[in-house]
Amino acid sequence: MSATESKQRGTPAPEGPGGQRERLTEGLRLYGADYQEVGRRFASWLGLHTTDAEALIQILFGEERGAPLSPARLSERIQLSSGATTALLNRLEKAGHVVRTREQTDRRIVTLRGSARIQELTDDFFRPLGERMERMLARYSAEQLQQFEGFLNDLHTTMNEHLAELDESGNP
C-alpha cells in the first residue's frame, strides 16, 4: 500500500522505516479483514453459518494439499470441541457438502472429503478471486515473489511462536 493509499484510508503514513512498518502492518490487518469478509460471503452464498463454511474450507484445503483431515484435526483447526465438530459435520454431511470415508487400514480413522458438488460450487465462488490474484501476482518479478514468500513464512513462524507462548502461559 502506498503512503497515498494509506492516507486515503485514514491511516497516518509517516515517512521512513517506522512508517513503512506501520503501513505494512496495517496492510496485513486489512488483508485479514478482507479474508474474513470473503469467508463470510462464501458462507452466506452457500446458506451456511460462518463456522460451517470455515470448516468446509479447511476440509477442501486439506484435500487440495494431499492431506485430508480427520474430524479430530478439523476440530483443532477450527477450535471446536469434538462434540461441536461432530454436530457441524452432521450438518455438512446432511447438506451433501461433506463425505466421511474410512481410507486407512485402521477402519476407526475417518477421513473428511468434500462432495463433488461442493467442490464445483467452491470453484465457482473462488475462481474469479483466484484469477484476480494471478493477474496481481504476475506484476511482480520472481525475486520479489521469493521475498514475499520468505516474509510470509517468517510471519507464520512468528505468529505460531506467539501462540505457543500463549498456550504455555495458559492465556486464551
MODELLER restraints for C-alpha pairs under 7 A, 6 or more apart:
rsr = mdl.restraints
at = mdl.atoms
rsr.add(forms.Gaussian(group=physical.xy_distance, feature=features.Distance(at['CA:1:A'], at['CA:27:A']), mean=6.65, stdev=0.5))
rsr.add(forms.Gaussian(group=physical.xy_distance, feature=features.Distance(at['CA:3:A'], at['CA:13:A']), mean=5.45, stdev=0.5))
rsr.add(forms.Gaussian(group=physical.xy_distance, feature=features.Distance(at['CA:6:A'], at['CA:12:A']), mean=6.91, stdev=0.5))
rsr.add(forms.Gaussian(group=physical.xy_distance, feature=features.Distance(at['CA:6:A'], at['CA:13:A']), mean=6.21, stdev=0.5))
rsr.add(forms.Gaussian(group=physical.xy_distance, feature=features.Distance(at['CA:6:A'], at['CA:23:A']), mean=6.87, stdev=0.5))
rsr.add(forms.Gaussian(group=physical.xy_distance, feature=features.Distance(at['CA:7:A'], at['CA:13:A']), mean=6.16, stdev=0.5))
rsr.add(forms.Gaussian(group=physical.xy_distance, feature=features.Distance(at['CA:13:A'], at['CA:19:A']), mean=5.86, stdev=0.5))
rsr.add(forms.Gaussian(group=physical.xy_distance, feature=features.Distance(at['CA:13:A'], at['CA:23:A']), mean=6.72, stdev=0.5))
rsr.add(forms.Gaussian(group=physical.xy_distance, feature=features.Distance(at['CA:40:A'], at['CA:50:A']), mean=5.76, stdev=0.5))
rsr.add(forms.Gaussian(group=physical.xy_distance, feature=features.Distance(at['CA:43:A'], at['CA:49:A']), mean=6.01, stdev=0.5))
rsr.add(forms.Gaussian(group=physical.xy_distance, feature=features.Distance(at['CA:43:A'], at['CA:50:A']), mean=5.30, stdev=0.5))
rsr.add(forms.Gaussian(group=physical.xy_distance, feature=features.Distance(at['CA:43:A'], at['CA:53:A']), mean=5.11, stdev=0.5))
rsr.add(forms.Gaussian(group=physical.xy_distance, feature=features.Distance(at['CA:52:A'], at['CA:88:A']), mean=6.36, stdev=0.5))
rsr.add(forms.Gaussian(group=physical.xy_distance, feature=features.Distance(at['CA:55:A'], at['CA:74:A']), mean=6.99, stdev=0.5))
rsr.add(forms.Gaussian(group=physical.xy_distance, feature=features.Distance(at['CA:55:A'], at['CA:78:A']), mean=6.54, stdev=0.5))
rsr.add(forms.Gaussian(group=physical.xy_distance, feature=features.Distance(at['CA:59:A'], at['CA:68:A']), mean=6.70, stdev=0.5))
rsr.add(forms.Gaussian(group=physical.xy_distance, feature=features.Distance(at['CA:59:A'], at['CA:69:A']), mean=6.13, stdev=0.5))
rsr.add(forms.Gaussian(group=physical.xy_distance, feature=features.Distance(at['CA:59:A'], at['CA:112:A']), mean=6.49, stdev=0.5))
rsr.add(forms.Gaussian(group=physical.xy_distance, feature=features.Distance(at['CA:59:A'], at['CA:113:A']), mean=6.43, stdev=0.5))
rsr.add(forms.Gaussian(group=physical.xy_distance, feature=features.Distance(at['CA:59:A'], at['CA:114:A']), mean=6.76, stdev=0.5))
rsr.add(forms.Gaussian(group=physical.xy_distance, feature=features.Distance(at['CA:60:A'], at['CA:113:A']), mean=6.95, stdev=0.5))
rsr.add(forms.Gaussian(group=physical.xy_distance, feature=features.Distance(at['CA:60:A'], at['CA:114:A']), mean=5.97, stdev=0.5))
rsr.add(forms.Gaussian(group=physical.xy_distance, feature=features.Distance(at['CA:62:A'], at['CA:68:A']), mean=4.55, stdev=0.5))
rsr.add(forms.Gaussian(group=physical.xy_distance, feature=features.Distance(at['CA:62:A'], at['CA:69:A']), mean=5.96, stdev=0.5))
rsr.add(forms.Gaussian(group=physical.xy_distance, feature=features.Distance(at['CA:63:A'], at['CA:113:A']), mean=6.83, stdev=0.5))
rsr.add(forms.Gaussian(group=physical.xy_distance, feature=features.Distance(at['CA:68:A'], at['CA:111:A']), mean=6.40, stdev=0.5))
rsr.add(forms.Gaussian(group=physical.xy_distance, feature=features.Distance(at['CA:68:A'], at['CA:112:A']), mean=6.31, stdev=0.5))
rsr.add(forms.Gaussian(group=physical.xy_distance, feature=features.Distance(at['CA:68:A'], at['CA:113:A']), mean=6.89, stdev=0.5))
rsr.add(forms.Gaussian(group=physical.xy_distance, feature=features.Distance(at['CA:69:A'], at['CA:111:A']), mean=5.87, stdev=0.5))
rsr.add(forms.Gaussian(group=physical.xy_distance, feature=features.Distance(at['CA:69:A'], at['CA:112:A']), mean=5.60, stdev=0.5))
rsr.add(forms.Gaussian(group=physical.xy_distance, feature=features.Distance(at['CA:70:A'], at['CA:110:A']), mean=5.64, stdev=0.5))
rsr.add(forms.Gaussian(group=physical.xy_distance, feature=features.Distance(at['CA:70:A'], at['CA:111:A']), mean=4.80, stdev=0.5))
rsr.add(forms.Gaussian(group=physical.xy_distance, feature=features.Distance(at['CA:70:A'], at['CA:112:A']), mean=5.78, stdev=0.5))
rsr.add(forms.Gaussian(group=physical.xy_distance, feature=features.Distance(at['CA:71:A'], at['CA:110:A']), mean=6.99, stdev=0.5))
rsr.add(forms.Gaussian(group=physical.xy_distance, feature=features.Distance(at['CA:71:A'], at['CA:112:A']), mean=7.00, stdev=0.5))
rsr.add(forms.Gaussian(group=physical.xy_distance, feature=features.Distance(at['CA:72:A'], at['CA:82:A']), mean=6.84, stdev=0.5))
rsr.add(forms.Gaussian(group=physical.xy_distance, feature=features.Distance(at['CA:75:A'], at['CA:81:A']), mean=6.33, stdev=0.5))
rsr.add(forms.Gaussian(group=physical.xy_distance, feature=features.Distance(at['CA:75:A'], at['CA:82:A']), mean=6.18, stdev=0.5))
rsr.add(forms.Gaussian(group=physical.xy_distance, feature=features.Distance(at['CA:75:A'], at['CA:85:A']), mean=5.80, stdev=0.5))
rsr.add(forms.Gaussian(group=physical.xy_distance, feature=features.Distance(at['CA:92:A'], at['CA:98:A']), mean=5.56, stdev=0.5))
rsr.add(forms.Gaussian(group=physical.xy_distance, feature=features.Distance(at['CA:93:A'], at['CA:99:A']), mean=6.04, stdev=0.5))
rsr.add(forms.Gaussian(group=physical.xy_distance, feature=features.Distance(at['CA:96:A'], at['CA:115:A']), mean=6.71, stdev=0.5))
rsr.add(forms.Gaussian(group=physical.xy_distance, feature=features.Distance(at['CA:97:A'], at['CA:114:A']), mean=5.84, stdev=0.5))
rsr.add(forms.Gaussian(group=physical.xy_distance, feature=features.Distance(at['CA:97:A'], at['CA:115:A']), mean=5.26, stdev=0.5))
rsr.add(forms.Gaussian(group=physical.xy_distance, feature=features.Distance(at['CA:97:A'], at['CA:118:A']), mean=5.33, stdev=0.5))
rsr.add(forms.Gaussian(group=physical.xy_distance, feature=features.Distance(at['CA:98:A'], at['CA:112:A']), mean=6.80, stdev=0.5))
rsr.add(forms.Gaussian(group=physical.xy_distance, feature=features.Distance(at['CA:98:A'], at['CA:113:A']), mean=5.67, stdev=0.5))
rsr.add(forms.Gaussian(group=physical.xy_distance, feature=features.Distance(at['CA:98:A'], at['CA:114:A']), mean=4.53, stdev=0.5))
rsr.add(forms.Gaussian(group=physical.xy_distance, feature=features.Distance(at['CA:98:A'], at['CA:115:A']), mean=5.33, stdev=0.5))
rsr.add(forms.Gaussian(group=physical.xy_distance, feature=features.Distance(at['CA:99:A'], at['CA:112:A']), mean=5.99, stdev=0.5))
rsr.add(forms.Gaussian(group=physical.xy_distance, feature=features.Distance(at['CA:99:A'], at['CA:113:A']), mean=5.21, stdev=0.5))
rsr.add(forms.Gaussian(group=physical.xy_distance, feature=features.Distance(at['CA:99:A'], at['CA:114:A']), mean=6.07, stdev=0.5))
rsr.add(forms.Gaussian(group=physical.xy_distance, feature=features.Distance(at['CA:99:A'], at['CA:115:A']), mean=6.15, stdev=0.5))
rsr.add(forms.Gaussian(group=physical.xy_distance, feature=features.Distance(at['CA:100:A'], at['CA:110:A']), mean=6.18, stdev=0.5))
rsr.add(forms.Gaussian(group=physical.xy_distance, feature=features.Distance(at['CA:100:A'], at['CA:111:A']), mean=5.68, stdev=0.5))
rsr.add(forms.Gaussian(group=physical.xy_distance, feature=features.Distance(at['CA:100:A'], at['CA:112:A']), mean=4.88, stdev=0.5))
rsr.add(forms.Gaussian(group=physical.xy_distance, feature=features.Distance(at['CA:100:A'], at['CA:113:A']), mean=6.37, stdev=0.5))
rsr.add(forms.Gaussian(group=physical.xy_distance, feature=features.Distance(at['CA:101:A'], at['CA:110:A']), mean=5.60, stdev=0.5))
rsr.add(forms.Gaussian(group=physical.xy_distance, feature=features.Distance(at['CA:101:A'], at['CA:111:A']), mean=5.12, stdev=0.5))
rsr.add(forms.Gaussian(group=physical.xy_distance, feature=features.Distance(at['CA:101:A'], at['CA:112:A']), mean=6.44, stdev=0.5))
rsr.add(forms.Gaussian(group=physical.xy_distance, feature=features.Distance(at['CA:102:A'], at['CA:109:A']), mean=6.16, stdev=0.5))
rsr.add(forms.Gaussian(group=physical.xy_distance, feature=features.Distance(at['CA:102:A'], at['CA:110:A']), mean=4.99, stdev=0.5))
rsr.add(forms.Gaussian(group=physical.xy_distance, feature=features.Distance(at['CA:102:A'], at['CA:111:A']), mean=5.99, stdev=0.5))
rsr.add(forms.Gaussian(group=physical.xy_distance, feature=features.Distance(at['CA:103:A'], at['CA:111:A']), mean=6.71, stdev=0.5))
rsr.add(forms.Gaussian(group=physical.xy_distance, feature=features.Distance(at['CA:166:A'], at['CA:172:A']), mean=6.87, stdev=0.5))
